[in-house]
Amino acid sequence: MNTLEVNSRDAKKDLQALRGNGIMPAVFYGRKQASTSISLPLKDFIKVWKEAGESGVVTLNLEKNQYDALIHSVDINPVTDVPRHADFYVFEKGQKMEIDVPLEFIGVSPAVKELGGVLLKVLHELKVEAEPKNLPHEINIDISSLVDFEARIFAKNIILPEGVTLLEKPEEIIALVNEAVEEKEEVAPVDISAIEVEKKGKEKDGAAEGSEEGEEKTEEKK
């Protein structure tokens, strides 16, 4: 189980000063749990976040109390890509949660390997419901059933862990393989009229030059 040691935090305290010391501000709350400001070591949070994701249970140790929660949301610094704040949702025992679980595509599709098709991942997450203790960190999708361009993997085909209920529409397509299409090199059309106009222009210029040369010779004879 993932556990984090957290401390109470004064909501009015300078957040930049906290972050400068490697401490990340956070908050936890729940249906029957008042919002509580906390802080914790950033390196500890990153480690647990990578392991638990947003569907794994995290136990928060605050003084002598323990709170089982999910990482509800994480605010990321757009410049450094480092987490700068997190929300934890504290759940009640027996309470079911609705959550989007990431999909992990595994296996080899014959339609891709043997027929040269292109795998199309229609969904990247699957909406499910379960008690937090039963929520999977990810759901594996075996694409070996995609044997040709007519094959489809539907939400109803996915075998979920015990205690997990599918909330996605059963007929929702998760993945398929499209036939590869060769891209034809486009050749710009030739504007014949422009060439003819240019050619006529050159002929006129040549005639004009000839006329000028004739006039010069006549002047010389005179």
FENLIN-V646790 format. One record per residue. SS is DSSP state (A for helix, B for strand, O for the rest). PSI is psi in whole degrees, -180 to 180 (* if undefined). Layout:
[[SS PSI] [SS PSI]]
This chain:
[[O 142] [B 128] [B 140] [B 132] [B 120] [B 162] [B 151] [B 147] [O 137] [O 116] [O -18] [O -5] [O 147] [O 117] [A -33] [A -37] [A -39] [A -51] [A -33] [A -21] [O 15] [O 18] [B 134] [B 129] [B 150] [B 178] [B 147] [B 149] [B 170] [B -178] [O -36] [O 21] [B 122] [B 150] [B 129] [B 125] [B 132] [B 172] [B 156] [B 158] [B 131] [A -43] [A -35] [A -41] [A -46] [A -42] [A -48] [A -38] [A -41] [A -35] [A -42] [A -29] [O -147] [O 7] [O -1] [O 143] [O 134] [B 130] [B 123] [B 122] [B 109] [B 108] [O -114] [O 9] [B 151] [B 139] [B 122] [B 126] [B 170] [B 148] [B 104] [B -42] [B 154] [B 130] [B 123] [B 136] [O 119] [O -18] [O -49] [O -13] [O 21] [O 137] [B 137] [B -7] [B 149] [B 147] [B 129] [B 133] [B 117] [B 125] [O 161] [O 156] [O 129] [O -8] [O 132] [B 146] [B 144] [B 126] [B 152] [B 115] [B 132] [B 146] [B 137] [B 116] [B 124] [B 168] [O -178] [O 131] [O 124] [A -32] [A -26] [A -50] [A -43] [O -30] [O -3] [O 23] [O 175] [B 123] [B 129] [B 113] [B 104] [O -43] [O 145] [O -8] [B 156] [B 127] [B 123] [B 171] [B 138] [B 165] [B 145] [A -36] [A -21] [A -6] [O 127] [O 148] [O -35] [O 165] [B 125] [B 134] [B 111] [B 114] [A 8] [A -14] [A -10] [O 83] [O -20] [O -174] [O -5] [O -17] [O 148] [B 149] [B 118] [B 162] [A -35] [A -17] [A -13] [O 128] [O 113] [O 155] [O 159] [O 136] [O 1] [O 129] [B 135] [B 130] [O -13] [O 155] [O 131] [O -35] [O 6] [O 127] [B 132] [B -44] [B 154] [B 173] [B 127] [B 148] [O 134] [O 136] [O 125] [O 133] [O 122] [O 136] [O 124] [O 130] [O 124] [O 131] [O 142] [O 128] [O 95] [A -38] [A -36] [A -38] [A -43] [A -41] [A -43] [A -40] [A -45] [A -38] [A -40] [A -40] [A -42] [A -42] [A -38] [A -42] [A -40] [A -41] [A -40] [A -40] [A -40] [A -39] [A -40] [A -41] [A -39] [A -41] [A -40] [A -42] [A -38] [A -41] [A -39] [O *]]
